[in-house]
Amino acid sequence: MKYKIDFQTYSDALKTNRLLGLKCTSCGAVTCPPKMVCQECAGTEQETIELSGKGEIKTFTTTYIASLGRQVEVPYTVIMVALEEGPWISGNLNEMDPKKVTMDIIGRKVTLGHKVFPGDLYSSNEAARPVFSFC
Amino acid sequence: MRRVAVIGGGHTRFVTHSPNTSLELLAEASMDAIANSNISPKDIQAINCGNVLGEFTDGQGMIQSYLADDIGCNHVPATRFEGACATGTIAVRDAAIQVAAGVYDIMLVAGVEKATAMDTPLATRTFAMFSDSRYENPAGFTFPAVFAMLCHLYASHYDIPLETLKEQMAQVSVQSHYYGARNPNAQFQKELTVEKVLNGPMVTTPLQLMDCCPFTDGAAAVILASEEMARKLTDTPVWIAGTGQASSGHLASQSRYLPRIRARELSVKQAYKMAGIGPEDVDICELHDCFSIASIIAAESLGFAEFGKAGQLWETGETKIDGKIPINISGGLKSKGHPIGATGVSQVYEVSRQLRGDLADQGRQVDGAKVGLVDTLGGDGVIVNLVLKRD
């Protein structure tokens, strides 16, 4: 069985600031990022949809100790966003000095952009990643 | 299914920068386990081995086969397990199932890691491999970052001021170091203060250095035996009375339940049901305190506190040796150390010793402990629970 949206397809779309997901034709749930089957009911009948890319920050952290090769990026802020369509996705936060980010950002509305992680010695490919800005 | 017992164990000291190779640490703990179980290597019918990062730390794969050969368990089946930080417990659970099913009568389970052979950036990178490489790692996920996000979510979800939660978390680390200072196998045998925890360097907000377990070198091993063999070999068998295991996907995909970890609730329910007990019956628990907030979240999933309230257990001393539910009297991952492939085996070793009453000399014995619980979390995905009991 083939993926309806494989990572390459998801990543290529994200490079044009389009967020792809799957809508289950059985239960109606939206799965984003995509999986082989529906996140809620494991159904295999799903249609590709484009999500709004808008949502609300649920949690965050500002990282000071990074992985090998990423040290130049610190400090940086990682967030989890509840999308308007339901699912949560992870990404980074743009615009704000990471050192000044506090719990006050929880609940703020954000909209999707992207950056490309070029990959490292241990990753198979480059990967587009969501980077959010305040609405 | 047959009853299965832990009949003995071995444990190297957990350290920073061991002069030994992973294989040497593994063989050392294994031979100690064999010796104090009153058996010889030739009695071992199969080996389950936990090792996560041997390729990175020693340039050594397939360590299980070299272990079998080095300790004279020649040609027995030897299998390596990988479940991130839960690796060792998965290996124990699988061995328990095999002995219970009658496939083998005596098995060695041994785990090792030599994480400090890597520098911090590489170690951080390898631990980040347990996040989703497609949808998490590109954003710069590190393992502390996962629990840091859980921590902010926990404070927000239960409406607890972050300062209050941070003080409770500091108490978790202080208690771990108190008992670690009394454990000769612990990596850090030094007490801490709340002030020192709260003044430590920031790793990833809101987690400071002393909220985080260390990178560690070390090994642990246990011998599992069928009831018939155990009765012949020891007067103090510790029974594996219940086991549970569950899995989950990347953190954001767990949104429906967060900050609760659904897989843990499912896993421990299996273990409690199989053992015919509930959380109120547990006398001693070793749980997966990779970060201070992780202890608080775990204690709630395991049924020791209401959701959003487990920080109070540490605040009021209920997790101490004479408290309502003694937790991590070994020093836990924070102070004893966290050599990831060995951690679960070390937890089983510790709880077994508590149930045998072996720890009075160290001032860490929970009086009269009869039922113990092991809780190990790999990434934020793989969870294993074991209920241990003595007669």
Chai-1 contact restraints between the chains, C-beta under 6 A:
chainA,res_idxA,chainB,res_idxB,connection_type,confidence,min_distance_angstrom,max_distance_angstrom,comment,restraint_id
A,F7,B,R134,contact,1.0,0.0,6.0,A-B,restraint_1
A,P33,B,Y135,contact,1.0,0.0,6.0,A-B,restraint_2
A,T59,B,M149,contact,1.0,0.0,6.0,A-B,restraint_3
A,T59,B,H152,contact,1.0,0.0,6.0,A-B,restraint_4
A,T59,B,L153,contact,1.0,0.0,6.0,A-B,restraint_5
A,T61,B,A145,contact,1.0,0.0,6.0,A-B,restraint_6
A,T61,B,A148,contact,1.0,0.0,6.0,A-B,restraint_7
A,T61,B,M149,contact,1.0,0.0,6.0,A-B,restraint_8
A,T61,B,T204,contact,1.0,0.0,6.0,A-B,restraint_9
A,T61,B,T205,contact,1.0,0.0,6.0,A-B,restraint_10
A,T62,B,T205,contact,1.0,0.0,6.0,A-B,restraint_11
A,T63,B,A145,contact,1.0,0.0,6.0,A-B,restraint_12
A,T63,B,T204,contact,1.0,0.0,6.0,A-B,restraint_13
A,Y64,B,M202,contact,1.0,0.0,6.0,A-B,restraint_14
A,I65,B,V203,contact,1.0,0.0,6.0,A-B,restraint_15
A,S67,B,T124,contact,1.0,0.0,6.0,A-B,restraint_16
A,S67,B,R125,contact,1.0,0.0,6.0,A-B,restraint_17
A,S67,B,A128,contact,1.0,0.0,6.0,A-B,restraint_18
A,S67,B,T142,contact,1.0,0.0,6.0,A-B,restraint_19
A,L68,B,P121,contact,1.0,0.0,6.0,A-B,restraint_20
A,L68,B,L122,contact,1.0,0.0,6.0,A-B,restraint_21
A,L68,B,R125,contact,1.0,0.0,6.0,A-B,restraint_22
A,R70,B,G140,contact,1.0,0.0,6.0,A-B,restraint_23
A,Y76,B,G140,contact,1.0,0.0,6.0,A-B,restraint_24
A,V78,B,A139,contact,1.0,0.0,6.0,A-B,restraint_25
A,V78,B,G140,contact,1.0,0.0,6.0,A-B,restraint_26
A,V78,B,A145,contact,1.0,0.0,6.0,A-B,restraint_27
A,M80,B,A252,contact,1.0,0.0,6.0,A-B,restraint_28
A,W88,B,A252,contact,1.0,0.0,6.0,A-B,restraint_29
A,W88,B,S255,contact,1.0,0.0,6.0,A-B,restraint_30
A,I89,B,A252,contact,1.0,0.0,6.0,A-B,restraint_31
A,S90,B,E136,contact,1.0,0.0,6.0,A-B,restraint_32
A,S90,B,A139,contact,1.0,0.0,6.0,A-B,restraint_33
A,S90,B,A252,contact,1.0,0.0,6.0,A-B,restraint_34
A,G91,B,A139,contact,1.0,0.0,6.0,A-B,restraint_35
A,N92,B,A139,contact,1.0,0.0,6.0,A-B,restraint_36
A,M103,B,L162,contact,1.0,0.0,6.0,A-B,restraint_37
A,I106,B,S156,contact,1.0,0.0,6.0,A-B,restraint_38
A,F117,B,P138,contact,1.0,0.0,6.0,A-B,restraint_39
A,A127,B,P138,contact,1.0,0.0,6.0,A-B,restraint_40
A,R129,B,P138,contact,1.0,0.0,6.0,A-B,restraint_41
A,R129,B,A139,contact,1.0,0.0,6.0,A-B,restraint_42
